[in-house]
Amino acid sequence: MVDTIDIVEAALTREIERVSAKRQRWLEGSRNDVRLALNLNSRIGVMGIEIDEAKEAILADDAARAVRALYALRRYDDD
C-alpha cells in the first residue's frame, strides 16, 4: 500500500507542476487580450482551486483525496 501512495503522490506532484505551468501560460497570454481573458477567467480560477486541493491532499497524506485531485488535474491536457 505504501508504494501505491508514493506513486500517486509522485504523479500528483508532476501534475501540479504541469497544470501550474499551463495556468501561468494562460494568465500571461490573457494579459493583453480582453476577449481571451474573459473566456479563460473562470477556467483559470477553477484550475487554481484544483491545484490548491491537490497540494492539500498531499499535505494531509490522504490517498483517496490525492487520487481525486490527480484525476481532476489530468483533465487539463497539454496543448
mmJSON file of the N, C-alpha and C atoms, coordinates in Angstrom:
{"data_MODEL":{"atom_site":{
"group_PDB":["ATOM","ATOM","ATOM","ATOM","ATOM","ATOM","ATOM","ATOM","ATOM","ATOM","ATOM","ATOM","ATOM","ATOM","ATOM","ATOM","ATOM","ATOM","ATOM","ATOM","ATOM","ATOM","ATOM","ATOM","ATOM","ATOM","ATOM","ATOM","ATOM","ATOM","ATOM","ATOM","ATOM","ATOM","ATOM","ATOM","ATOM","ATOM","ATOM","ATOM","ATOM","ATOM","ATOM","ATOM","ATOM","ATOM","ATOM","ATOM","ATOM","ATOM","ATOM","ATOM","ATOM","ATOM","ATOM","ATOM","ATOM","ATOM","ATOM","ATOM","ATOM","ATOM","ATOM","ATOM","ATOM","ATOM","ATOM","ATOM","ATOM","ATOM","ATOM","ATOM","ATOM","ATOM","ATOM","ATOM","ATOM","ATOM","ATOM","ATOM","ATOM","ATOM","ATOM","ATOM","ATOM","ATOM","ATOM","ATOM","ATOM","ATOM","ATOM","ATOM","ATOM","ATOM","ATOM","ATOM","ATOM","ATOM","ATOM","ATOM","ATOM","ATOM","ATOM","ATOM","ATOM","ATOM","ATOM","ATOM","ATOM","ATOM","ATOM","ATOM","ATOM","ATOM","ATOM","ATOM","ATOM","ATOM","ATOM","ATOM","ATOM","ATOM","ATOM","ATOM","ATOM","ATOM","ATOM","ATOM","ATOM","ATOM","ATOM","ATOM","ATOM","ATOM","ATOM","ATOM","ATOM","ATOM","ATOM","ATOM","ATOM","ATOM","ATOM","ATOM","ATOM","ATOM","ATOM","ATOM","ATOM","ATOM","ATOM","ATOM","ATOM","ATOM","ATOM","ATOM","ATOM","ATOM","ATOM","ATOM","ATOM","ATOM","ATOM","ATOM","ATOM","ATOM","ATOM","ATOM","ATOM","ATOM","ATOM","ATOM","ATOM","ATOM","ATOM","ATOM","ATOM","ATOM","ATOM","ATOM","ATOM","ATOM","ATOM","ATOM","ATOM","ATOM","ATOM","ATOM","ATOM","ATOM","ATOM","ATOM","ATOM","ATOM","ATOM","ATOM","ATOM","ATOM","ATOM","ATOM","ATOM","ATOM","ATOM","ATOM","ATOM","ATOM","ATOM","ATOM","ATOM","ATOM","ATOM","ATOM","ATOM","ATOM","ATOM","ATOM","ATOM","ATOM","ATOM","ATOM","ATOM","ATOM","ATOM","ATOM","ATOM","ATOM","ATOM","ATOM","ATOM","ATOM","ATOM","ATOM","ATOM","ATOM","ATOM","ATOM","ATOM"],
"id":[1,2,3,4,5,6,7,8,9,10,11,12,13,14,15,16,17,18,19,20,21,22,23,24,25,26,27,28,29,30,31,32,33,34,35,36,37,38,39,40,41,42,43,44,45,46,47,48,49,50,51,52,53,54,55,56,57,58,59,60,61,62,63,64,65,66,67,68,69,70,71,72,73,74,75,76,77,78,79,80,81,82,83,84,85,86,87,88,89,90,91,92,93,94,95,96,97,98,99,100,101,102,103,104,105,106,107,108,109,110,111,112,113,114,115,116,117,118,119,120,121,122,123,124,125,126,127,128,129,130,131,132,133,134,135,136,137,138,139,140,141,142,143,144,145,146,147,148,149,150,151,152,153,154,155,156,157,158,159,160,161,162,163,164,165,166,167,168,169,170,171,172,173,174,175,176,177,178,179,180,181,182,183,184,185,186,187,188,189,190,191,192,193,194,195,196,197,198,199,200,201,202,203,204,205,206,207,208,209,210,211,212,213,214,215,216,217,218,219,220,221,222,223,224,225,226,227,228,229,230,231,232,233,234,235,236,237],
"type_symbol":["N","C","C","N","C","C","N","C","C","N","C","C","N","C","C","N","C","C","N","C","C","N","C","C","N","C","C","N","C","C","N","C","C","N","C","C","N","C","C","N","C","C","N","C","C","N","C","C","N","C","C","N","C","C","N","C","C","N","C","C","N","C","C","N","C","C","N","C","C","N","C","C","N","C","C","N","C","C","N","C","C","N","C","C","N","C","C","N","C","C","N","C","C","N","C","C","N","C","C","N","C","C","N","C","C","N","C","C","N","C","C","N","C","C","N","C","C","N","C","C","N","C","C","N","C","C","N","C","C","N","C","C","N","C","C","N","C","C","N","C","C","N","C","C","N","C","C","N","C","C","N","C","C","N","C","C","N","C","C","N","C","C","N","C","C","N","C","C","N","C","C","N","C","C","N","C","C","N","C","C","N","C","C","N","C","C","N","C","C","N","C","C","N","C","C","N","C","C","N","C","C","N","C","C","N","C","C","N","C","C","N","C","C","N","C","C","N","C","C","N","C","C","N","C","C","N","C","C","N","C","C","N","C","C","N","C","C"],
"label_atom_id":["N","CA","C","N","CA","C","N","CA","C","N","CA","C","N","CA","C","N","CA","C","N","CA","C","N","CA","C","N","CA","C","N","CA","C","N","CA","C","N","CA","C","N","CA","C","N","CA","C","N","CA","C","N","CA","C","N","CA","C","N","CA","C","N","CA","C","N","CA","C","N","CA","C","N","CA","C","N","CA","C","N","CA","C","N","CA","C","N","CA","C","N","CA","C","N","CA","C","N","CA","C","N","CA","C","N","CA","C","N","CA","C","N","CA","C","N","CA","C","N","CA","C","N","CA","C","N","CA","C","N","CA","C","N","CA","C","N","CA","C","N","CA","C","N","CA","C","N","CA","C","N","CA","C","N","CA","C","N","CA","C","N","CA","C","N","CA","C","N","CA","C","N","CA","C","N","CA","C","N","CA","C","N","CA","C","N","CA","C","N","CA","C","N","CA","C","N","CA","C","N","CA","C","N","CA","C","N","CA","C","N","CA","C","N","CA","C","N","CA","C","N","CA","C","N","CA","C","N","CA","C","N","CA","C","N","CA","C","N","CA","C","N","CA","C","N","CA","C","N","CA","C","N","CA","C","N","CA","C","N","CA","C","N","CA","C","N","CA","C","N","CA","C","N","CA","C"],
"label_alt_id":[null,null,null,null,null,null,null,null,null,null,null,null,null,null,null,null,null,null,null,null,null,null,null,null,null,null,null,null,null,null,null,null,null,null,null,null,null,null,null,null,null,null,null,null,null,null,null,null,null,null,null,null,null,null,null,null,null,null,null,null,null,null,null,null,null,null,null,null,null,null,null,null,null,null,null,null,null,null,null,null,null,null,null,null,null,null,null,null,null,null,null,null,null,null,null,null,null,null,null,null,null,null,null,null,null,null,null,null,null,null,null,null,null,null,null,null,null,null,null,null,null,null,null,null,null,null,null,null,null,null,null,null,null,null,null,null,null,null,null,null,null,null,null,null,null,null,null,null,null,null,null,null,null,null,null,null,null,null,null,null,null,null,null,null,null,null,null,null,null,null,null,null,null,null,null,null,null,null,null,null,null,null,null,null,null,null,null,null,null,null,null,null,null,null,null,null,null,null,null,null,null,null,null,null,null,null,null,null,null,null,null,null,null,null,null,null,null,null,null,null,null,null,null,null,null,null,null,null,null,null,null,null,null,null,null,null,null],
"label_comp_id":["MET","MET","MET","VAL","VAL","VAL","ASP","ASP","ASP","THR","THR","THR","ILE","ILE","ILE","ASP","ASP","ASP","ILE","ILE","ILE","VAL","VAL","VAL","GLU","GLU","GLU","ALA","ALA","ALA","ALA","ALA","ALA","LEU","LEU","LEU","THR","THR","THR","ARG","ARG","ARG","GLU","GLU","GLU","ILE","ILE","ILE","GLU","GLU","GLU","ARG","ARG","ARG","VAL","VAL","VAL","SER","SER","SER","ALA","ALA","ALA","LYS","LYS","LYS","ARG","ARG","ARG","GLN","GLN","GLN","ARG","ARG","ARG","TRP","TRP","TRP","LEU","LEU","LEU","GLU","GLU","GLU","GLY","GLY","GLY","SER","SER","SER","ARG","ARG","ARG","ASN","ASN","ASN","ASP","ASP","ASP","VAL","VAL","VAL","ARG","ARG","ARG","LEU","LEU","LEU","ALA","ALA","ALA","LEU","LEU","LEU","ASN","ASN","ASN","LEU","LEU","LEU","ASN","ASN","ASN","SER","SER","SER","ARG","ARG","ARG","ILE","ILE","ILE","GLY","GLY","GLY","VAL","VAL","VAL","MET","MET","MET","GLY","GLY","GLY","ILE","ILE","ILE","GLU","GLU","GLU","ILE","ILE","ILE","ASP","ASP","ASP","GLU","GLU","GLU","ALA","ALA","ALA","LYS","LYS","LYS","GLU","GLU","GLU","ALA","ALA","ALA","ILE","ILE","ILE","LEU","LEU","LEU","ALA","ALA","ALA","ASP","ASP","ASP","ASP","ASP","ASP","ALA","ALA","ALA","ALA","ALA","ALA","ARG","ARG","ARG","ALA","ALA","ALA","VAL","VAL","VAL","ARG","ARG","ARG","ALA","ALA","ALA","LEU","LEU","LEU","TYR","TYR","TYR","ALA","ALA","ALA","LEU","LEU","LEU","ARG","ARG","ARG","ARG","ARG","ARG","TYR","TYR","TYR","ASP","ASP","ASP","ASP","ASP","ASP","ASP","ASP","ASP"],
"label_asym_id":["A","A","A","A","A","A","A","A","A","A","A","A","A","A","A","A","A","A","A","A","A","A","A","A","A","A","A","A","A","A","A","A","A","A","A","A","A","A","A","A","A","A","A","A","A","A","A","A","A","A","A","A","A","A","A","A","A","A","A","A","A","A","A","A","A","A","A","A","A","A","A","A","A","A","A","A","A","A","A","A","A","A","A","A","A","A","A","A","A","A","A","A","A","A","A","A","A","A","A","A","A","A","A","A","A","A","A","A","A","A","A","A","A","A","A","A","A","A","A","A","A","A","A","A","A","A","A","A","A","A","A","A","A","A","A","A","A","A","A","A","A","A","A","A","A","A","A","A","A","A","A","A","A","A","A","A","A","A","A","A","A","A","A","A","A","A","A","A","A","A","A","A","A","A","A","A","A","A","A","A","A","A","A","A","A","A","A","A","A","A","A","A","A","A","A","A","A","A","A","A","A","A","A","A","A","A","A","A","A","A","A","A","A","A","A","A","A","A","A","A","A","A","A","A","A","A","A","A","A","A","A","A","A","A","A","A","A"],
"label_entity_id":["1","1","1","1","1","1","1","1","1","1","1","1","1","1","1","1","1","1","1","1","1","1","1","1","1","1","1","1","1","1","1","1","1","1","1","1","1","1","1","1","1","1","1","1","1","1","1","1","1","1","1","1","1","1","1","1","1","1","1","1","1","1","1","1","1","1","1","1","1","1","1","1","1","1","1","1","1","1","1","1","1","1","1","1","1","1","1","1","1","1","1","1","1","1","1","1","1","1","1","1","1","1","1","1","1","1","1","1","1","1","1","1","1","1","1","1","1","1","1","1","1","1","1","1","1","1","1","1","1","1","1","1","1","1","1","1","1","1","1","1","1","1","1","1","1","1","1","1","1","1","1","1","1","1","1","1","1","1","1","1","1","1","1","1","1","1","1","1","1","1","1","1","1","1","1","1","1","1","1","1","1","1","1","1","1","1","1","1","1","1","1","1","1","1","1","1","1","1","1","1","1","1","1","1","1","1","1","1","1","1","1","1","1","1","1","1","1","1","1","1","1","1","1","1","1","1","1","1","1","1","1","1","1","1","1","1","1"],
"label_seq_id":[1,1,1,2,2,2,3,3,3,4,4,4,5,5,5,6,6,6,7,7,7,8,8,8,9,9,9,10,10,10,11,11,11,12,12,12,13,13,13,14,14,14,15,15,15,16,16,16,17,17,17,18,18,18,19,19,19,20,20,20,21,21,21,22,22,22,23,23,23,24,24,24,25,25,25,26,26,26,27,27,27,28,28,28,29,29,29,30,30,30,31,31,31,32,32,32,33,33,33,34,34,34,35,35,35,36,36,36,37,37,37,38,38,38,39,39,39,40,40,40,41,41,41,42,42,42,43,43,43,44,44,44,45,45,45,46,46,46,47,47,47,48,48,48,49,49,49,50,50,50,51,51,51,52,52,52,53,53,53,54,54,54,55,55,55,56,56,56,57,57,57,58,58,58,59,59,59,60,60,60,61,61,61,62,62,62,63,63,63,64,64,64,65,65,65,66,66,66,67,67,67,68,68,68,69,69,69,70,70,70,71,71,71,72,72,72,73,73,73,74,74,74,75,75,75,76,76,76,77,77,77,78,78,78,79,79,79],
"pdbx_PDB_ins_code":[null,null,null,null,null,null,null,null,null,null,null,null,null,null,null,null,null,null,null,null,null,null,null,null,null,null,null,null,null,null,null,null,null,null,null,null,null,null,null,null,null,null,null,null,null,null,null,null,null,null,null,null,null,null,null,null,null,null,null,null,null,null,null,null,null,null,null,null,null,null,null,null,null,null,null,null,null,null,null,null,null,null,null,null,null,null,null,null,null,null,null,null,null,null,null,null,null,null,null,null,null,null,null,null,null,null,null,null,null,null,null,null,null,null,null,null,null,null,null,null,null,null,null,null,null,null,null,null,null,null,null,null,null,null,null,null,null,null,null,null,null,null,null,null,null,null,null,null,null,null,null,null,null,null,null,null,null,null,null,null,null,null,null,null,null,null,null,null,null,null,null,null,null,null,null,null,null,null,null,null,null,null,null,null,null,null,null,null,null,null,null,null,null,null,null,null,null,null,null,null,null,null,null,null,null,null,null,null,null,null,null,null,null,null,null,null,null,null,null,null,null,null,null,null,null,null,null,null,null,null,null,null,null,null,null,null,null],
"Cartn_x":[0.822,0.0,0.856,1.953,2.817,3.355,3.747,4.258,3.217,1.974,0.901,0.708,0.719,0.561,1.715,2.935,4.095,3.984,3.492,3.324,2.286,1.17,0.123,0.651,1.39,1.926,2.916,3.766,4.722,3.998,2.988,2.215,1.468,0.918,0.18,1.113,2.301,3.282,3.619,3.817,4.098,2.917,1.699,0.513,0.355,0.657,0.591,1.541,2.747,3.729,3.268,2.758,2.328,1.151,0.14,-1.061,-0.758,0.115,0.511,1.203,2.062,2.744,1.732,0.776,-0.257,-1.09,-1.452,-2.229,-1.45,-0.162,0.67,0.725,0.842,0.838,-0.477,-1.582,-2.884,-2.994,-2.512,-2.55,-1.748,-0.549,0.307,-0.295,-0.871,-1.477,-2.719,-3.409,-4.659,-4.46,-3.252,-3.0,-3.281,-2.967,-3.126,-4.296,-5.119,-6.252,-7.5,-8.335,-9.515,-10.473,-10.677,-11.594,-11.088,-9.79,-9.213,-9.322,-9.069,-9.173,-10.581,-11.581,-12.969,-13.297,-12.764,-13.022,-12.349,-11.14,-10.376,-10.536,-11.099,-11.133,-11.674,-12.805,-13.382,-12.558,-12.033,-11.204,-9.917,-9.318,-8.096,-8.396,-9.539,-9.934,-10.138,-10.821,-11.058,-9.731,-8.843,-7.52,-6.815,-6.867,-6.227,-6.799,-8.116,-8.779,-8.347,-8.29,-7.923,-6.445,-5.59,-4.173,-4.044,-4.762,-4.73,-5.225,-6.284,-6.824,-5.796,-5.094,-4.067,-2.951,-2.526,-1.474,-1.939,-3.184,-3.729,-3.857,-4.199,-4.301,-2.951,-1.892,-0.551,-0.193,-0.439,-0.114,-0.887,-2.132,-2.973,-2.652,-1.837,-1.483,-2.745,-3.679,-4.978,-4.988,-4.834,-4.701,-5.938,-7.113,-8.343,-8.488,-8.225,-8.302,-7.252,-6.065,-4.991,-5.371,-6.002,-6.419,-7.467,-8.427,-9.446,-8.796,-7.841,-7.143,-6.335,-5.718,-4.941,-5.826,-6.974,-7.892,-8.398,-8.646,-9.107,-8.048,-6.786,-5.727,-5.435,-5.598,-5.328,-6.332,-7.445,-8.422,-7.856,-6.849,-6.224,-5.106,-5.505,-4.491,-3.593,-2.378,-1.444,-1.774,-1.579,-1.835,-0.623],
"Cartn_y":[-1.207,0.0,1.257,1.256,2.431,2.779,1.767,2.016,2.713,2.276,2.883,4.345,4.648,6.029,6.885,6.352,7.092,7.365,6.383,6.552,7.626,7.602,8.606,9.989,10.098,11.392,11.927,11.065,11.494,11.955,11.2,11.574,12.878,13.039,14.252,15.462,15.295,16.385,16.818,15.85,16.185,16.916,16.469,17.12,18.545,18.746,20.092,21.01,20.541,21.352,21.63,20.617,20.77,21.733,21.542,22.377,23.796,23.933,25.271,26.036,25.355,25.991,26.374,25.503,25.805,27.006,27.026,28.143,29.453,29.411,30.605,31.069,30.122,30.48,31.146,30.6,31.194,32.6,32.769,34.094,35.096,34.711,35.614,35.907,34.901,35.09,35.952,35.973,36.733,38.168,38.516,39.875,40.958,40.707,41.725,41.448,40.492,40.116,40.003,41.025,41.088,39.934,39.622,38.522,37.193,36.961,35.727,35.689,36.808,36.879,36.54,37.083,36.791,35.325,34.772,33.374,32.423,32.755,31.854,32.118,33.246,33.665,32.586,32.017,31.012,29.727,29.343,28.124,28.298,29.484,29.76,29.698,30.232,30.188,28.776,27.955,26.56,25.802,26.069,25.421,25.721,26.971,27.352,26.602,26.46,25.725,24.262,23.67,22.259,22.032,22.981,22.894,22.965,23.89,24.016,22.74,22.162,20.916,19.796,19.721,18.69,18.865,20.091,20.36,19.994,20.324,19.995,18.48,17.763,16.302,15.686,16.228,15.732,16.04,17.263,17.655,16.825,16.506,15.728,14.233,13.844,12.433,11.583,12.109,11.48,10.866,9.555,8.866,9.031,8.876,8.993,10.4,11.369,12.774,13.044,12.468,12.661,12.059,10.9,10.27,11.133,11.639,12.527,13.779,14.344,15.542,15.229,14.061,13.648,13.579,12.944,12.855,14.233,15.109,16.46,17.206,17.107,17.824,17.214,15.919,15.28,15.69,16.27,16.757,17.907,18.579,19.69,19.143,18.593,18.043,19.155,18.805,19.813,20.185,21.464,21.97,21.744],
"Cartn_z":[0.0,0.0,0.0,0.733,0.788,-0.588,-1.365,-2.71,-3.572,-3.47,-4.249,-3.858,-2.585,-2.122,-2.628,-2.574,-3.064,-4.559,-5.308,-6.754,-7.045,-6.336,-6.53,-6.175,-5.076,-4.671,-5.699,-6.232,-7.252,-8.52,-8.935,-10.123,-9.886,-8.702,-8.38,-8.358,-7.834,-7.815,-9.242,-10.133,-11.542,-12.177,-11.877,-12.442,-11.902,-10.638,-10.061,-10.82,-11.062,-11.791,-13.217,-13.894,-15.282,-15.406,-14.55,-14.631,-14.142,-13.166,-12.709,-13.838,-14.585,-15.72,-16.8,-17.047,-18.042,-17.598,-16.334,-15.788,-15.944,-15.672,-15.812,-17.272,-18.2,-19.631,-20.01,-19.515,-19.805,-19.225,-17.996,-17.379,-18.188,-18.582,-19.368,-20.731,-21.37,-22.678,-22.653,-21.532,-21.452,-20.968,-20.579,-20.068,-21.097,-22.353,-23.397,-24.325,-23.976,-24.825,-23.956,-23.996,-23.137,-23.422,-24.691,-25.034,-24.491,-24.653,-24.133,-22.611,-21.969,-20.508,-20.046,-20.707,-20.344,-20.571,-21.623,-21.953,-20.951,-20.52,-19.662,-18.172,-17.802,-16.403,-15.464,-15.762,-14.859,-14.864,-16.023,-16.086,-15.296,-15.381,-14.623,-13.123,-12.726,-11.319,-10.814,-11.6,-11.211,-11.16,-12.11,-12.091,-10.77,-10.344,-9.091,-7.903,-7.877,-6.799,-6.817,-7.997,-8.095,-7.775,-8.114,-7.738,-6.221,-5.607,-4.142,-3.465,-4.003,-3.446,-3.528,-4.655,-4.818,-3.794,-3.589,-2.602,-1.194,-0.879,0.436,0.626,-0.44,-0.358,-0.02,-0.61,-0.311,1.137,1.565,2.942,3.963,3.63,4.543,4.484,3.515,3.322,3.168,2.383,2.156,0.75,0.685,-0.601,-1.485,-0.913,-1.709,-2.273,-1.462,-1.892,-2.967,-2.819,-3.796,-5.146,-5.131,-6.386,-7.084,-6.329,-6.923,-7.509,-6.782,-7.265,-8.524,-8.554,-9.722,-10.957,-10.836,-11.972,-12.394,-11.433,-11.762,-12.57,-12.168,-12.873,-14.237,-14.366,-15.664,-16.731,-16.329,-17.325,-18.133,-17.611,-18.326,-19.206,-20.343,-21.23,-21.76,-22.105,-22.609,-24.043,-24.331,-25.702,-26.55],
"occupancy":[1.0,1.0,1.0,1.0,1.0,1.0,1.0,1.0,1.0,1.0,1.0,1.0,1.0,1.0,1.0,1.0,1.0,1.0,1.0,1.0,1.0,1.0,1.0,1.0,1.0,1.0,1.0,1.0,1.0,1.0,1.0,1.0,1.0,1.0,1.0,1.0,1.0,1.0,1.0,1.0,1.0,1.0,1.0,1.0,1.0,1.0,1.0,1.0,1.0,1.0,1.0,1.0,1.0,1.0,1.0,1.0,1.0,1.0,1.0,1.0,1.0,1.0,1.0,1.0,1.0,1.0,1.0,1.0,1.0,1.0,1.0,1.0,1.0,1.0,1.0,1.0,1.0,1.0,1.0,1.0,1.0,1.0,1.0,1.0,1.0,1.0,1.0,1.0,1.0,1.0,1.0,1.0,1.0,1.0,1.0,1.0,1.0,1.0,1.0,1.0,1.0,1.0,1.0,1.0,1.0,1.0,1.0,1.0,1.0,1.0,1.0,1.0,1.0,1.0,1.0,1.0,1.0,1.0,1.0,1.0,1.0,1.0,1.0,1.0,1.0,1.0,1.0,1.0,1.0,1.0,1.0,1.0,1.0,1.0,1.0,1.0,1.0,1.0,1.0,1.0,1.0,1.0,1.0,1.0,1.0,1.0,1.0,1.0,1.0,1.0,1.0,1.0,1.0,1.0,1.0,1.0,1.0,1.0,1.0,1.0,1.0,1.0,1.0,1.0,1.0,1.0,1.0,1.0,1.0,1.0,1.0,1.0,1.0,1.0,1.0,1.0,1.0,1.0,1.0,1.0,1.0,1.0,1.0,1.0,1.0,1.0,1.0,1.0,1.0,1.0,1.0,1.0,1.0,1.0,1.0,1.0,1.0,1.0,1.0,1.0,1.0,1.0,1.0,1.0,1.0,1.0,1.0,1.0,1.0,1.0,1.0,1.0,1.0,1.0,1.0,1.0,1.0,1.0,1.0,1.0,1.0,1.0,1.0,1.0,1.0,1.0,1.0,1.0,1.0,1.0,1.0,1.0,1.0,1.0,1.0,1.0,1.0],
"B_iso_or_equiv":[0.0,0.0,0.0,0.0,0.0,0.0,0.0,0.0,0.0,0.0,0.0,0.0,0.0,0.0,0.0,0.0,0.0,0.0,0.0,0.0,0.0,0.0,0.0,0.0,0.0,0.0,0.0,0.0,0.0,0.0,0.0,0.0,0.0,0.0,0.0,0.0,0.0,0.0,0.0,0.0,0.0,0.0,0.0,0.0,0.0,0.0,0.0,0.0,0.0,0.0,0.0,0.0,0.0,0.0,0.0,0.0,0.0,0.0,0.0,0.0,0.0,0.0,0.0,0.0,0.0,0.0,0.0,0.0,0.0,0.0,0.0,0.0,0.0,0.0,0.0,0.0,0.0,0.0,0.0,0.0,0.0,0.0,0.0,0.0,0.0,0.0,0.0,0.0,0.0,0.0,0.0,0.0,0.0,0.0,0.0,0.0,0.0,0.0,0.0,0.0,0.0,0.0,0.0,0.0,0.0,0.0,0.0,0.0,0.0,0.0,0.0,0.0,0.0,0.0,0.0,0.0,0.0,0.0,0.0,0.0,0.0,0.0,0.0,0.0,0.0,0.0,0.0,0.0,0.0,0.0,0.0,0.0,0.0,0.0,0.0,0.0,0.0,0.0,0.0,0.0,0.0,0.0,0.0,0.0,0.0,0.0,0.0,0.0,0.0,0.0,0.0,0.0,0.0,0.0,0.0,0.0,0.0,0.0,0.0,0.0,0.0,0.0,0.0,0.0,0.0,0.0,0.0,0.0,0.0,0.0,0.0,0.0,0.0,0.0,0.0,0.0,0.0,0.0,0.0,0.0,0.0,0.0,0.0,0.0,0.0,0.0,0.0,0.0,0.0,0.0,0.0,0.0,0.0,0.0,0.0,0.0,0.0,0.0,0.0,0.0,0.0,0.0,0.0,0.0,0.0,0.0,0.0,0.0,0.0,0.0,0.0,0.0,0.0,0.0,0.0,0.0,0.0,0.0,0.0,0.0,0.0,0.0,0.0,0.0,0.0,0.0,0.0,0.0,0.0,0.0,0.0,0.0,0.0,0.0,0.0,0.0,0.0],
"pdbx_formal_charge":[null,null,null,null,null,null,null,null,null,null,null,null,null,null,null,null,null,null,null,null,null,null,null,null,null,null,null,null,null,null,null,null,null,null,null,null,null,null,null,null,null,null,null,null,null,null,null,null,null,null,null,null,null,null,null,null,null,null,null,null,null,null,null,null,null,null,null,null,null,null,null,null,null,null,null,null,null,null,null,null,null,null,null,null,null,null,null,null,null,null,null,null,null,null,null,null,null,null,null,null,null,null,null,null,null,null,null,null,null,null,null,null,null,null,null,null,null,null,null,null,null,null,null,null,null,null,null,null,null,null,null,null,null,null,null,null,null,null,null,null,null,null,null,null,null,null,null,null,null,null,null,null,null,null,null,null,null,null,null,null,null,null,null,null,null,null,null,null,null,null,null,null,null,null,null,null,null,null,null,null,null,null,null,null,null,null,null,null,null,null,null,null,null,null,null,null,null,null,null,null,null,null,null,null,null,null,null,null,null,null,null,null,null,null,null,null,null,null,null,null,null,null,null,null,null,null,null,null,null,null,null,null,null,null,null,null,null],
"auth_seq_id":[1,1,1,2,2,2,3,3,3,4,4,4,5,5,5,6,6,6,7,7,7,8,8,8,9,9,9,10,10,10,11,11,11,12,12,12,13,13,13,14,14,14,15,15,15,16,16,16,17,17,17,18,18,18,19,19,19,20,20,20,21,21,21,22,22,22,23,23,23,24,24,24,25,25,25,26,26,26,27,27,27,28,28,28,29,29,29,30,30,30,31,31,31,32,32,32,33,33,33,34,34,34,35,35,35,36,36,36,37,37,37,38,38,38,39,39,39,40,40,40,41,41,41,42,42,42,43,43,43,44,44,44,45,45,45,46,46,46,47,47,47,48,48,48,49,49,49,50,50,50,51,51,51,52,52,52,53,53,53,54,54,54,55,55,55,56,56,56,57,57,57,58,58,58,59,59,59,60,60,60,61,61,61,62,62,62,63,63,63,64,64,64,65,65,65,66,66,66,67,67,67,68,68,68,69,69,69,70,70,70,71,71,71,72,72,72,73,73,73,74,74,74,75,75,75,76,76,76,77,77,77,78,78,78,79,79,79],
"auth_comp_id":["MET","MET","MET","VAL","VAL","VAL","ASP","ASP","ASP","THR","THR","THR","ILE","ILE","ILE","ASP","ASP","ASP","ILE","ILE","ILE","VAL","VAL","VAL","GLU","GLU","GLU","ALA","ALA","ALA","ALA","ALA","ALA","LEU","LEU","LEU","THR","THR","THR","ARG","ARG","ARG","GLU","GLU","GLU","ILE","ILE","ILE","GLU","GLU","GLU","ARG","ARG","ARG","VAL","VAL","VAL","SER","SER","SER","ALA","ALA","ALA","LYS","LYS","LYS","ARG","ARG","ARG","GLN","GLN","GLN","ARG","ARG","ARG","TRP","TRP","TRP","LEU","LEU","LEU","GLU","GLU","GLU","GLY","GLY","GLY","SER","SER","SER","ARG","ARG","ARG","ASN","ASN","ASN","ASP","ASP","ASP","VAL","VAL","VAL","ARG","ARG","ARG","LEU","LEU","LEU","ALA","ALA","ALA","LEU","LEU","LEU","ASN","ASN","ASN","LEU","LEU","LEU","ASN","ASN","ASN","SER","SER","SER","ARG","ARG","ARG","ILE","ILE","ILE","GLY","GLY","GLY","VAL","VAL","VAL","MET","MET","MET","GLY","GLY","GLY","ILE","ILE","ILE","GLU","GLU","GLU","ILE","ILE","ILE","ASP","ASP","ASP","GLU","GLU","GLU","ALA","ALA","ALA","LYS","LYS","LYS","GLU","GLU","GLU","ALA","ALA","ALA","ILE","ILE","ILE","LEU","LEU","LEU","ALA","ALA","ALA","ASP","ASP","ASP","ASP","ASP","ASP","ALA","ALA","ALA","ALA","ALA","ALA","ARG","ARG","ARG","ALA","ALA","ALA","VAL","VAL","VAL","ARG","ARG","ARG","ALA","ALA","ALA","LEU","LEU","LEU","TYR","TYR","TYR","ALA","ALA","ALA","LEU","LEU","LEU","ARG","ARG","ARG","ARG","ARG","ARG","TYR","TYR","TYR","ASP","ASP","ASP","ASP","ASP","ASP","ASP","ASP","ASP"],
"auth_asym_id":["A","A","A","A","A","A","A","A","A","A","A","A","A","A","A","A","A","A","A","A","A","A","A","A","A","A","A","A","A","A","A","A","A","A","A","A","A","A","A","A","A","A","A","A","A","A","A","A","A","A","A","A","A","A","A","A","A","A","A","A","A","A","A","A","A","A","A","A","A","A","A","A","A","A","A","A","A","A","A","A","A","A","A","A","A","A","A","A","A","A","A","A","A","A","A","A","A","A","A","A","A","A","A","A","A","A","A","A","A","A","A","A","A","A","A","A","A","A","A","A","A","A","A","A","A","A","A","A","A","A","A","A","A","A","A","A","A","A","A","A","A","A","A","A","A","A","A","A","A","A","A","A","A","A","A","A","A","A","A","A","A","A","A","A","A","A","A","A","A","A","A","A","A","A","A","A","A","A","A","A","A","A","A","A","A","A","A","A","A","A","A","A","A","A","A","A","A","A","A","A","A","A","A","A","A","A","A","A","A","A","A","A","A","A","A","A","A","A","A","A","A","A","A","A","A","A","A","A","A","A","A","A","A","A","A","A","A"],
"auth_atom_id":["N","CA","C","N","CA","C","N","CA","C","N","CA","C","N","CA","C","N","CA","C","N","CA","C","N","CA","C","N","CA","C","N","CA","C","N","CA","C","N","CA","C","N","CA","C","N","CA","C","N","CA","C","N","CA","C","N","CA","C","N","CA","C","N","CA","C","N","CA","C","N","CA","C","N","CA","C","N","CA","C","N","CA","C","N","CA","C","N","CA","C","N","CA","C","N","CA","C","N","CA","C","N","CA","C","N","CA","C","N","CA","C","N","CA","C","N","CA","C","N","CA","C","N","CA","C","N","CA","C","N","CA","C","N","CA","C","N","CA","C","N","CA","C","N","CA","C","N","CA","C","N","CA","C","N","CA","C","N","CA","C","N","CA","C","N","CA","C","N","CA","C","N","CA","C","N","CA","C","N","CA","C","N","CA","C","N","CA","C","N","CA","C","N","CA","C","N","CA","C","N","CA","C","N","CA","C","N","CA","C","N","CA","C","N","CA","C","N","CA","C","N","CA","C","N","CA","C","N","CA","C","N","CA","C","N","CA","C","N","CA","C","N","CA","C","N","CA","C","N","CA","C","N","CA","C","N","CA","C","N","CA","C","N","CA","C","N","CA","C","N","CA","C","N","CA","C"],
"pdbx_PDB_model_num":[1,1,1,1,1,1,1,1,1,1,1,1,1,1,1,1,1,1,1,1,1,1,1,1,1,1,1,1,1,1,1,1,1,1,1,1,1,1,1,1,1,1,1,1,1,1,1,1,1,1,1,1,1,1,1,1,1,1,1,1,1,1,1,1,1,1,1,1,1,1,1,1,1,1,1,1,1,1,1,1,1,1,1,1,1,1,1,1,1,1,1,1,1,1,1,1,1,1,1,1,1,1,1,1,1,1,1,1,1,1,1,1,1,1,1,1,1,1,1,1,1,1,1,1,1,1,1,1,1,1,1,1,1,1,1,1,1,1,1,1,1,1,1,1,1,1,1,1,1,1,1,1,1,1,1,1,1,1,1,1,1,1,1,1,1,1,1,1,1,1,1,1,1,1,1,1,1,1,1,1,1,1,1,1,1,1,1,1,1,1,1,1,1,1,1,1,1,1,1,1,1,1,1,1,1,1,1,1,1,1,1,1,1,1,1,1,1,1,1,1,1,1,1,1,1,1,1,1,1,1,1,1,1,1,1,1,1]
}}}
